[in-house]
Amino acid sequence: MTEPIPAATVVLLRPGPTGLEALLTHRPSTMAFAADMHVFPGGRVDAGDADPRLAVRSAISAREAAVGLGGDLAPGAALAAYVAAIRECFEESGVLLADVPAGADLSAGAALGAVLAAARERLLRDAGAFSEMADELDLRLRTDLLVPLSRWVTPPGLPRRFDARFFAAAMPDGAAASLLGEEVVAHAWHTPRDALDAMAEGKIGMWAPTSTTLQQLEHARSILEIRELAAPGPLGPVIVERIDDDVVRIQMPAGGGVAGQPVNAYLVGRTSCVLVDPGDPTGPGLDAAFTAAGERGGRIVAVALTHADPDHAAGAESVAVQLGVPVHASPARSRDLPFNVTAVADGDVVPGPDVPL
């Protein structure tokens, strides 16, 4: 089984006429991965992101980074995720979340904008050059501006797997997003609702981590509010509890991918089971559900969603991909989901389990 590659993603936010707007970049249709998808700036954590020279330039410590992500990563790996988020954001959007001291060496008086543009081109050729660039410009990496949001792990069985940490950050005053390189063909600012509606209407394509993050941010009014209300907490255990002969409850520790927000999923059935509301996409909770079905001598034959909110639906596509099973949901409630659902109405019997549901 392919091990997931650590990755980091940044949701840049700015105030707009009707609320916060998020920057979405459009990947070209020629890309081997995520072709024609609309995504947030981000990418894999490079080995150089753990360079001690970058760690000492960080506004937060490695320990603070680990706490900020919920405590499930070693401090060094956690801080590397923060650093990768800053680097990838700069590479893909041109927005650098760092302070450049007034006395930095700008190569014989060259304009800061020109120096940063050259540094960005250099990073696109060699991500490992970030520590040298930081030294040359004496950067202070504003890791403190990154607000951790969620974690997404690509399901097993897919050729490319990522273990991605999502962050939010306010667009710095005076900054402007720009295009450079071959991985982005366009970018635009959207309110979360406008982007979700565009996806539902077939105008743009998104994957579940992107659309779910937009759902989570739809009603946020400021980056401060996001930091106070949506930040991860300590990651709890997976708890499996038999309710009766037909129902097992699985408490998953990261609803919507947010550590410290436990959610309940339910395994209904005896040998042919339906998994109801698998809201945790990080993996262990889903694995516990698969194991519980096997221990009953059965298997999961479908997913059912009572709601499309992230803490109900975030893990549904992962289950569907891993097991090749359908997802049943109300069409009216599934508009914000980027994957196919089998329509069921209120009062319908869900097909699949060996007990009525």
ABEGO torsion letter per residue (X at the ends): XBBBBBBBBBBBBBBBAAEBBBBBBBBBAABABGBGBBBBBEEBBBAAAABAAAAAABABBAAAAAAAAGGABBAAAAAAAAAAAAAAAAAAAGBBBBBBBAABBAGGGBBAAAAAAAAAAAAAABAAAAAAAAAAAGBBBBAAABBBABBBBBBBGBABBBBBBBBBBBBBBGBBBBBBEAABABBBBBBAAAAAAAAAAGABBBBAAAAAAAAAAAABABAAAAAAAABBBBBBBBBBBBABAABBBBBBABBGGBBGBBBBBBBBEAABBBBBGBABAAGAAAAAAAAAAAAAGBBBABBBBABABAAAAAAAAAAAAAAGBBBBBBAAAAAABABBBBBBBBGBBBBGBABBX
